[in-house]
Amino acid sequence: MHTRQLLDREDIRRAVTRIAHQIVERNAGVTGLVLVGIRRRGLPLAHRIAAALLDIERHSVPVGVLDITLYRDDLGLRGPAPIVHATSIPVDITDRTVILVDDVLYTGRTTRAALDALSDIGRPARVQLAVLIDRGHRELPIHADYIGRVIPTARDERIETLLVEIDHAEDRVVLVRSEA
């Protein structure tokens, strides 16, 4: 396998800050917003965006986590006993702007599953999507409202996001290419 670093810690920090500024601009502040990280790496990114929003607006934005395991359309392909984690959103999402946060947008299937899961929790006024990386290759008509970086990839390549909160390594995003 061949790997190439695409983003380092500082690149990720800048992308998160840029996303936070765009969120403030598009929503005229942070009132009524809820950040919901898609489990796993979406949650630490949601917390980072919330911290950046606090720095910008001096108001905190609630952060929740969404587990989409049972909403995935590939559940039967993932093995006999999927591990389901808790979904925890600290406020009622009804009539609020929910910003789903994930690390990589690829086919759109994870986002579709997250939308299905959200609809079982409440009825937001609107849902927006923030991603660190958009790598293309959409299979569903889904687009991100906030994108840290667009990185075109081949289908046989993989984007790996490493975050200190989960991976205990330095923050970085790498492109992984299988060698044939």
C-alpha positions as CSV (number, residue, x, y, z in Angstrom):
1,M,0.0,0.0,0.0
2,H,1.1,3.5,-0.8
3,T,0.1,6.4,1.4
4,R,0.4,10.1,0.9
5,Q,-0.4,12.8,3.5
6,L,-3.0,15.3,2.3
7,L,-3.6,17.4,5.4
8,D,-1.7,17.9,8.6
9,R,-2.8,19.1,12.0
10,E,-2.6,22.8,11.0
11,D,-4.5,22.1,7.7
12,I,-7.3,20.4,9.6
13,R,-7.4,23.3,12.2
14,R,-7.7,25.8,9.3
15,A,-10.5,23.8,7.6
16,V,-12.5,23.5,10.8
17,T,-12.1,27.3,11.4
18,R,-13.2,28.0,7.8
19,I,-16.3,25.7,8.2
20,A,-17.2,27.5,11.5
21,H,-17.0,30.9,9.8
22,Q,-19.2,29.7,6.9
23,I,-21.7,28.3,9.3
24,V,-22.0,31.7,11.1
25,E,-22.4,33.5,7.8
26,R,-24.9,31.2,6.3
27,N,-27.1,31.0,9.5
28,A,-26.6,34.6,10.6
29,G,-25.1,33.5,13.9
30,V,-25.5,30.3,15.9
31,T,-28.9,30.7,17.4
32,G,-31.0,27.6,17.0
33,L,-28.1,25.4,15.8
34,V,-27.3,21.9,16.9
35,L,-24.1,20.1,15.7
36,V,-24.5,16.3,15.4
37,G,-21.4,14.3,14.8
38,I,-21.9,11.0,12.9
39,R,-20.1,8.4,15.0
40,R,-17.0,7.9,14.9
41,R,-14.8,10.7,13.5
42,G,-17.7,13.1,13.0
43,L,-18.1,13.6,16.8
44,P,-14.6,15.0,17.5
45,L,-14.9,17.2,14.4
46,A,-18.3,18.5,15.7
47,H,-16.7,19.3,19.0
48,R,-13.9,21.2,17.2
49,I,-16.4,23.1,15.1
50,A,-18.4,23.9,18.3
51,A,-15.2,25.3,19.9
52,A,-14.5,27.4,16.9
53,L,-18.1,28.7,16.9
54,L,-17.7,29.6,20.6
55,D,-14.5,31.6,19.7
56,I,-16.3,33.4,16.9
57,E,-19.7,34.1,18.4
58,R,-19.1,33.7,22.1
59,H,-22.2,31.4,22.4
60,S,-22.0,27.7,22.7
61,V,-23.7,25.3,20.3
62,P,-25.0,22.0,21.6
63,V,-23.2,18.9,20.2
64,G,-24.7,15.4,19.9
65,V,-23.7,12.1,18.4
66,L,-25.6,10.0,16.0
67,D,-25.1,6.3,15.6
68,I,-26.3,5.2,12.1
69,T,-25.4,1.5,12.4
70,L,-29.0,0.2,12.1
71,Y,-29.8,2.6,9.3
72,R,-27.1,1.6,6.9
73,D,-28.1,-0.1,3.6
74,D,-25.1,-2.4,3.8
75,L,-25.9,-3.7,7.3
76,G,-26.2,-7.3,6.0
77,L,-22.8,-7.0,4.4
78,R,-21.0,-5.9,7.6
79,G,-21.1,-9.2,9.5
80,P,-23.6,-11.0,11.7
81,A,-23.6,-8.8,14.9
82,P,-23.2,-5.1,14.3
83,I,-22.1,-3.1,17.3
84,V,-24.7,-0.4,18.1
85,H,-23.6,2.6,20.1
86,A,-25.8,5.2,21.8
87,T,-27.2,8.2,20.0
88,S,-27.2,11.2,22.3
89,I,-28.4,14.7,21.3
90,P,-28.6,17.0,24.3
91,V,-31.5,19.1,23.0
92,D,-34.8,18.6,21.1
93,I,-33.9,19.0,17.4
94,T,-37.5,19.9,16.4
95,D,-37.6,23.2,14.6
96,R,-33.8,23.7,14.9
97,T,-31.1,23.7,12.3
98,V,-29.1,20.5,12.6
99,I,-25.7,20.4,11.1
100,L,-24.5,16.8,10.5
101,V,-20.8,16.5,10.8
102,D,-18.7,13.8,9.2
103,D,-15.1,13.4,8.2
104,V,-15.4,12.1,4.6
105,L,-18.2,12.4,2.1
106,Y,-18.0,9.7,-0.5
107,T,-21.0,7.9,-2.0
108,G,-23.6,9.8,0.2
109,R,-24.9,6.6,1.8
110,T,-23.7,7.4,5.3
111,T,-25.4,10.8,5.1
112,R,-28.6,9.2,3.8
113,A,-28.5,6.8,6.8
114,A,-28.0,9.8,9.1
115,L,-31.0,11.6,7.7
116,D,-33.1,8.5,8.3
117,A,-31.9,8.3,11.9
118,L,-32.5,12.0,12.5
119,S,-36.1,11.6,11.2
120,D,-36.7,9.1,14.0
121,I,-35.6,11.6,16.6
122,G,-37.4,14.8,15.6
123,R,-38.3,17.1,12.8
124,P,-35.6,19.8,12.3
125,A,-36.4,23.0,10.5
126,R,-33.4,22.2,8.2
127,V,-30.5,19.9,8.0
128,Q,-27.1,21.0,6.7
129,L,-24.0,18.9,6.2
130,A,-20.4,19.7,7.1
131,V,-17.5,17.4,6.1
132,L,-13.8,17.7,6.4
133,I,-13.2,16.0,3.0
134,D,-15.4,15.6,-0.1
135,R,-13.8,13.0,-2.3
136,G,-16.5,12.7,-4.9
137,H,-18.0,9.6,-6.4
138,R,-21.6,10.3,-5.2
139,E,-24.1,7.5,-5.7
140,L,-27.0,9.5,-4.1
141,P,-28.0,13.2,-4.8
142,I,-26.3,14.5,-1.6
143,H,-24.0,17.5,-1.3
144,A,-22.2,19.1,1.6
145,D,-23.0,22.6,2.7
146,Y,-19.6,23.1,4.3
147,I,-16.5,21.4,3.0
148,G,-13.0,21.6,4.5
149,R,-11.3,20.4,1.4
150,V,-12.3,18.8,-1.9
151,I,-9.9,16.0,-2.8
152,P,-10.7,14.1,-6.1
153,T,-9.9,10.4,-5.7
154,A,-10.0,7.3,-7.8
155,R,-12.5,4.6,-6.6
156,D,-9.7,2.3,-5.7
157,E,-8.2,4.9,-3.3
158,R,-9.2,5.4,0.3
159,I,-9.1,8.5,2.5
160,E,-8.2,8.0,6.1
161,T,-8.8,10.6,8.7
162,L,-6.7,10.3,11.8
163,L,-7.8,12.4,14.8
164,V,-6.1,12.4,18.2
165,E,-9.4,11.9,20.0
166,I,-9.9,8.5,18.4
167,D,-6.6,7.4,16.9
168,H,-4.2,8.6,19.5
169,A,-1.9,9.7,16.7
170,E,-1.3,13.1,15.3
171,D,-4.1,14.7,13.3
172,R,-3.8,14.0,9.6
173,V,-5.6,13.0,6.5
174,V,-3.9,10.5,4.2
175,L,-4.7,9.0,0.8
176,V,-4.2,5.3,0.7
177,R,-3.7,3.6,-2.7
178,S,-3.5,-0.1,-3.1
179,E,-0.6,-1.3,-5.1
180,A,-1.6,-3.7,-7.8
